Amino acid sequence: MEDLSKLQETLKKQGKLDAVQKLAGSEDAAKLASQLPKGGDPETMKAALKQLLNTEAGRRLAQQVKDAMGNG
């Protein structure tokens, strides 16, 4: 959780925290989160996330994150 706190603080300093939080609460993010396994080993989670990011909603959300981070 310490790493998450550091990430949050960094995003806040960069003025990107609000945009990322908005995306995290978006319909696409909720849709994708509901399709992720509730637990599992890192390789299973990685494979599931990769599969979800290859969906229309996943690609859309990934682009929105890139845009919010200034990498779009």
PyMOL commands that set and color helices and strands:
alter all, ss='L'
color gray80, all
select helices_A, chain A and resi 2-13+17-24+27-35+42-53+56-68
alter helices_A, ss='H'
color red, helices_A
deselect
rebuild
show_as cartoon
